């Protein structure tokens, strides 16, 4: 089947999907092919539009994913750049191209695969079996219907058909792999000679003019950026959530008016024996075979599991005696489902034909549908009510907060009192912190916040900053309470540091010059000092931990037609290294596991290149327009 490319190449699929990793909004395929949403479109792909709401959802999803990966070190402002937003938009363009192609090619994920994937999600299992109640609870927590989720999953699986097929196209030839292995496994026996900078310490004399010249030419290195201390307020949805607790009456009223959301649907457990049809299989022969198995099952119903192991052609359930576990309506293909929900417990069906073949079904269990008790769903309802109330309150408070900070610019106290917020104080904030330092500034480590803090309005006019959204549903306003202008450290305070730096640089330069001179002599046939050569050993291109990268590169770039060969390398720590290459060897036999691993790796790379070329081809076939002005307006 076409889905074998997905099942058998999941790593390849993951790699390719990383290139188009932004999840689709839960609007279904049609909404991507048609124009939806309001406001200026950010891009068009053929006749299909990418709208502002679709971009916003993709942008938030990207931020959420980065937040999960980076944890506390995630800084949204570092991503909030025109280049990052264009990258997200281009990912959406790539997605749209693939969706249009799958629609044109009439590709789709069947119900059987959909059921298989959902049933194997660990979070939806109970005692190793799929649980419909867990499924419904998970969907409710995400505010999604079963139809929405399954449409989204079906769409993703359809894309995996396309991506998986492309991933399977990368095939590395054995000849290429053998050559790569030979290159990788080649070993060169070397000895080394270190020319240390310390040898030249007595030859280096740093003068006062040297120090002054360096200082004048590198004043920027000695600048101390302007700094400010601020007091600030943070208004957030999470802060409002913490203040809310729905009352018992409110929870009960919600439960009564939304009882349908808290019903556990009936689930049934079944086992089946599948005789496949389709492809080159003769339909009538398959039917005859299925009827023979059915007769055996009817004669000995207790042997159903044994018969399933013997005859069923469903690889997912045959070894389990045909057991499919518990499932609800909508999880199976319609003919199969209709039959299961008509059977009595332990009853055996006749032949049931589906798109996959002929099924013989035995119903093995029934979990009746039931209403979940208020006590069981209270935490879900409380969370729902808290979030609804907090979202409403935050939407109302956000505008009022911004207005008050702006209209009463001389103090944050009125806003703090009105919204019950604590005024916090910072340490010294630099105007242009490094990325590492920015991370350590917490909520104030935001480029828009810092730009507002160091604006003329804040510094000279002593006014509150504008309100800045530092994260989704999180607003911050600040006020400067102390300021230090930018300065340059005087020469007297940095003189010693400059002298030490110049000394190290000059010693390293002398070591490099001496090493290069010695290398030329050796390459021209000069007699070598045998006592200088140490650390005799063999190295390969894979020994990147044994030697500095510059040294390894020089050793394996050397011409070894005539041995010994000599090379030199500045290894970046002030030392200059000379290397004598004495022998070159190749292993008699390459490890077969290594060969297979390299073939997989190289095939993946080729598949990635095929995928990139495919996308590039799609971009040429479809007319793509990017609304640059609309994208730039999102920066303001």
N, C-alpha and C positions, 0 to 999 in steps of 0.2 A: 504493500500500500504506500501511497505518497507520504503518509505520516511516519513511515519508517525513518525518513531523514530526520524527523524531529526526535523520535524516540532513541535512535542510535547515535545521534550527534548532539546531545544536549549541551556539551561544553561549547561546541561550535556555535550553536544557537545563542547561548548566553553571550559569547564574544560579539556576535553580530548585533544582537539586540542592544548591547551596550552602546553601539553607535547610534541607535535610535531609541534611547532608553526612556524618554519622557512618556509617562503613561497617557493613554487616551482618555478624554473626558467620557463619562458614561452616557453618551448620547446615541450610541449605535452607529453603524457604518453609514446609514443614509445621511445622517447629519453632517458627516464629513464630506460626502459627495455633493450635498446641496449646500447652499449658502444659509447659515443660521446666525442668530445673535444680532445684537444691535451695536451701533457705533461704527467707527472707521475700521475697515478691514486692514489687517497688517500685511497680508500677502494674498496672492491668488496663484493657484496651481491649475492651469487649464481653466475650466469653468468653476472650479471649487475654491471656496474662500476660507482663509484662516482669519477668524474674528478676534477681536480684542478679548472677549471672555475666554475663548479657547487658549489664547496666549497666557492670560493671567492664571488660568488653572495650571497650565504646564509650568509656568514660572514658580508658582507656589509649590508644586510637586517637586520641582528641582531643589528648591530651598529646603523642603522637608527632608528630602533624601540626603542632602549634604549635611543637614543637622544631625541626622541619625548616624551618618558615617563618622563625622568629626566630633560629635558630642559637645563638650564645653568649649572646645577650641573653635567652633564654628562662628564665623563673623559674617553676617549677611551683607554688610557694606562692601566687603572685598569682592563679592560677586556682583554687586549692583553697578555694573559698568556697561557702556554701550556694546562692547565686544561680547560680554557674557549674554546679554539679551539677544544680540544677533545670532549667537550660537544656538540659543534655545529656539529661536524662530526658524533657523535653518534645520534643526532637528524635526520641528513640526512639518516643514516642507518635505523632508525626506519621508516622514510617516505618511503624509498625504499622497505622495507619489506611489508608495507601496500599496496603500489602500486602493487607490485608483486602479493599479495593476491587478490586484487580487479580485476586484469587482469585475474588471474587464475579462479576466481569465476564468471567472466563475468559480474561483477557489472557495472552499468553505470547510469548516470543521463539523464533522458529523456528531449526532447526539451521543453515540457510544463513546467517542473520545472525550467529549465534554463530561459525561458521567464519570468516566474513568479518572480524569484529572481531578474533578471536584472530590470524588470519594477518597482520593489519596492525600488530600490536604490534612496534615496532622492535627491542626487546630479544630477540624470538623469531625474528628473521630472520638469515639467513646469505647473503651475496652477493645481497641484495635479495629472497630467497625465504624463506618460512616454513620453520623447521627444527624437526622434531619432537624431536630430541635436545636442542636448547636449551630447548624447552618443558618437557620432562621434567626437565631439570636445574634450571630455575627453580622448578618445582613442588616438587622435592625440597628445595631450599634453604629453601623456606617451610614445609616439613613438611606439604604438602597433596597430596591425590590429584587426578588429573585430573577425576574426577567431582565432587569438592568444589568445585574452582575453577570448573568450567563451570556447576555449579548456582548458584554465587554470581553469576557473570557473567550468566547467563540471567535471574536475578532482578533484577539491576540494569538490564538492558536492558528488561525488562518494565516496570519503574518508569518508564524513559525514554519508553516508549510513552505512558503516562498524562501524564507531565510535559510531554513534547514536544507532545502534542495541546493541552494547556492553554496552552502558550507560543504556539502558533499562533493562539490565539483573540484575542489582543490586536491589534486593527487600529485604527490612528489615521486618522481621516478627513482628506482633503485640506484641507477647510475649516479644521479645527483647526490643522493644520500650517502653513497659510498665515498664520493669525493669530499663531501663535507666532513664525514667522519674521519677520513684520512688527515684532512687539514686540522681538525680539532684535536685529534689524538697525537699529532706530531710532537715529539719531545726534542728539546735542544739542551745539551749539557753545557752549563755556563760556569764561569768563575767571575767574581766581581772585585772591583778596586774602587774604594771610596776616596774621593778628593774632598776633604772636609774643610768648611770655611774657617774653622778655628785655627787652621795652620797659618792663616794670613792675618791673624789679629795684630801682630806686631807691625804689619805693613800699612795699617789703616790709621789715619790721623784725621779726625773730624774737627774742623776749625769753626770759630764763631761765625765767619761769613757764610760757611756752608749751612749752618743752622738757620741763620737769618734768611738766606735765599730760599730754603725749603719752606720756611714759615710763610713768607710772602707769596710763594707760588701755590700754596695749599691752604689758604685762609679758610676755605669752606670746611676743611676737615676739623677746624678748631671752633666752629660756630656752635653756640648753644642756642637752640631754637627758643622762640618765645613760649612762655608757659602761663597757665591760668589755673586758679582754683575756682570751683563753681559750687553752687547749691542747686539741687535739681529735684524735679518731681517725675514720677513714673505712674501713668494711668494705664492699666492693662486689663484685658478680659480675665486672665487668670486671677488677678487681684480681686475682681468683683466676684468670681466664682467662689473664692474662699470665704466670702462674707455671706453667702446664701445658703439657706437650708429650707427646702419646701416643707410646708406643714402637712400633717397627716391627712387633713381634709382635701388639700390640693392634690396629694398623691392618689387618694382614693377616687377623686373625681376624674382624674386623668385616666386611671385604670378602667373605670366604668365606661368612659367615652371612647376608649381605644382597645376594647377587649379583643377585637379581631387580630391585633398585633401580637397578642400574647397567647395565641392558641398553638398548641403543639399538634401539627398535622399527623394524621394516621401514617404509620410506616409499616412496610411489609418486608419480610425476609424471604428470599427465594434462592433456589439452586437451579441451574439449567445445564443442559447438554446442547452444544451448538455444532451443527454440521454446516460448514461454510459453503456459500455459493458465490457466483460472480467470477470474473476473469475467465480462466480456461476450464473451470469446473462445469461438468455436464449437469444441468439443472435436474433432470429426471433421475439420474444416477444418485445425486445428492438426496433427493426426496426419498428414493427407495431405501437408501442407507438409513436415513432418519427414521423411516417407518419401521425398519427392522429393530433399531435401537429402542424405539417407543414400545414395541411389543415386548421386548425384554424387560423394560422398566415397568410395564403394566403387570407382567407376570410376577416380578419380584421388586415391589416398591422399596423395600428395605435396602436393596442393593443400589439405590440410585447414585449414592456418592461413588461407589465402586465403578459403576457404569460410566459416570462422568469422567473419572480419571482415565478410564480405558478408551472412551470414544470421543469425548468433547474436543473440539478444535478451537476452543477459546483459551488462549495461553494464559490469560489473567486469572481464570477461575478453575480450570481443569484440575490442577494439582490440589486444589482445596475442595475437591469433590463437587465442583460446580457452584459452590457457595458464593453468592454475591453480596451477602450482608443485608442490613436493613436499608431501605431507601423509600423516599416519598414520591408523590406524583411529580412528573416533570423531569425525572432523573433517567428514564429509560426511553428507548424508541417506542412510539405509540402502540404498535401491535403487541409488543411485549408487555408494556405497562397495562394496557386494557385487560389483557388476560390475567395478569397477576392480581389485579384488584377485583377480579370476579371469582377467583378461586377460594375455596375453603381451606383451612389449615390442613396440611399434609395431603391435599388433593393434587393429583397429577393432571397436567394439561394434555391436550392433543398436540399435533404439530402446529407451531406458530411460525409463520413466515415473516421475516423482516428484511431490511436491506442487506443484512449480514448473512442470512441463511435461514436454516430451519432450527427452531428452538423446541426443546422438550423441557417443560418447567414444572418444578415442584415447589409449592408454597410451604415454607418451614416455620414461619412465625408471623404474628400480627401484634403491633403496638397500636392500640386504638388512639385516635386523636383525643386530646383533652385540653381543657382550659388550664393554663398555668396560674398558680395561686398568686394573689397580690404579695404575699410575704416573700415569694421566690423572685418576683420581678421588681420589688421595691427599689433595690439599688439602681437598676436600669432606669426606672421612672424618675427617681430623684436626680440622677445625672442628666437626664433629658430635660427636666424642668429647670434645673440650675443653669444649664447651657442656654436654653431658650431665654430665660430671664436675663442672664448675664449678657447675652448677645444684644438683646433689646436695650438694656441699660447702657452698654458700652457704646452702641450706635448713637444713643441720645447724648451721652456724656461727652463723647469725643468732640463733637462740634462745639458744645458749650465750654469744654475745657480749653480748646484752641482759642475761642473768642475771648475768654476771660484772661488768658495769658497775654493775648495781644492788646486787649482794651485796658488792662491794668498793668502796664509794662514796667512799673517801678518796683514790683514785689511779686514773689510767688505765694506769699502768705494767703491772700484771698482764695486762690485756687486750691491751696492745700486744705483750707478750712471747709470750703464748699464740697469738695470731693473726698474728704476724710483721708487725705494722703499725707505721708510723712515726708518732710523736707530733708533730703540727704545731702551730705557734703563730700566733695572729692578731695584727693590729694592734688599734686601738681600735674596738670595735663599738658603735654607738649603739643605744639601746633601740628607738626608733621612726624608722628611716631612711626617707627619701623613696624612691619607686620607683626613681629613677635611681641613688641611692646603694646601694639594695638589690642592684641588678644587679652593682655593682662589688665586692660582698662574696664573690663566688664561692660555694663550697659552704655557707658560713655565712649567705648571704643568703636565709634561709628563715624565715618568720614563726614556725613551730613551734620551730625551733632557738632563735631569739632569745627567745621567750616562756619557754623552758626555762632559757636562760642567765640571764635576769633574774628567775627565780622565787626565792621565799624560801629554798627548799632549797639552791639553788646559791649565793646571795649570803651569806646569814646562816649557814647550816650548813656551807658550804664542801664541798658534795657534788657528785658527778658529775651531769650532766644525765641525763634519760631518753634512751634511744636513739630517734632520729627517722629515719624513712624520708624522705630528701630527694629521692629520685628512684626509679624502679623498680629494685629490687635494689641499692640504695645506702643504707647506714645510717651515721649520724653520732652520736657522743657527745662531749660537751665538758665542760670543767671551768674555772671562773673562777680566774685567777691574779692579776688586778689589777682594781680597781674604782674608778670615779669617780662620786660621787652627782650628781644633777641640780643645777644652779645657775642663777642669773640673773645676767647680766652687769651690773655696777654702772653707774650712770648716767654716771659719769666716763668710762668707756671707750666709751660709745655717744653721748655728747653731740654730738660733731661730726657724726656720721651723721644724728642726728635733726634738727639744725639745717638741714642741707642738704636733707633730705627735706621739711621744712615750708616751706622757701623755694621749692622747686620747685612744691609744691602750691598755695601762695598766688599765685605768679606765674601759674600756669595758670588759677586761678580768676578772677584779674583779667582775663586775656586772654579768657576765655570770656564774662565779663560785658560787656566792651567790645565783643566781636564780636556778641553778641546785641543789644546796644543799637544798634550800627550797622546790623544787619540790619533791625530794626524801622523805623529811619529810611528805609532804602532802599525797603522794602516800602510805606511811606506816601508815597513820591514825593519824598524829599529829593534834592537835587542831589548827584551822586556825584563823587568824586575820580577823574578818568579816569586819572591817573598811577598810581593804586594797583593797577589791574587789570593782571595779567600772565598769561603762559602761555595765550594764546588757542589753543584746539584743539577738535576734535570728539571726543566719547566716545560709546561705546555700552554697553549693559548687559553686554557680554562683555569690556569693558576692565577687568577686575578687577585687573590688574597696574599699570595707570596711576595709579589713584586708590585711597585707602583705602576699605574697604567702607562705612564710615559716610558718606563723601562721595558715593559712587556711589548709595547708597540715597536720600540726600536729593535729589540731582539728578534722579533718575527718579521721585521721588514728587511733585515740584513740579508745580503747576498751570501749564500753559504756554499757556492760552487767550489770555493777554495777555503779550506780550514787550516788553522783557526781564523775566525773572522772577528773583527772588533767593532763595537758600537759604543756610543755614549749617550747619556740622557740627563737632563736637568730634572730632578725628581721633585722639585717644588719646595723642599725644606731647607734650601741653602746648600745641600750636598750635590756634587756632580758625580755621577756613577759611570764607571767604565765596565763594560762586559766583554768577556772573551768567550766566544762560542766555539766549543771544541768538537762536539759530535752532533749529528742529527739522526734520529731514529723514528721508526714507526712500529706500532704494535703488530705482532703477527696475526692476531685475531681481535676483532671488535666485539664487545659484549652485545649479544642479540637484543637484550632489553633496551640498551642504549640506542641501538639501531631503530627499534620500533618507536621509542619515545621521540627520537629526532624526526622520524617520518611523520608521526602525528603532528608534531609541532610545525614542521615545514608545510604540511598539507593545510593546517589551519591558517598559516600565513598566506598561502596561495588562495585559500578560500576567502580570506579577508580582502585580498586584492581583487578577486572576482566580484565580491559584493560591492566594493567601492567603485569598480568600473561599471557595474550594473546601475548603481545610483547615478553615476555621472551620465550614463546613457539616457536614463529617465529624465534627467534635468535638461538634456538636449531635445528630447522628444516633446516635452510639455512646455508651454509658455509659462514662465514664472515671473511674477512681479512682486517686488518687496516695497512696501510703503514706508520708505525711510523716515519721512517726516512724522508719520504716526508713531513709529517706533521711538524716535528721538523725543517725542512729546511725553513719553512715559518716564523720561529722565527728569522732567520738570515737576 
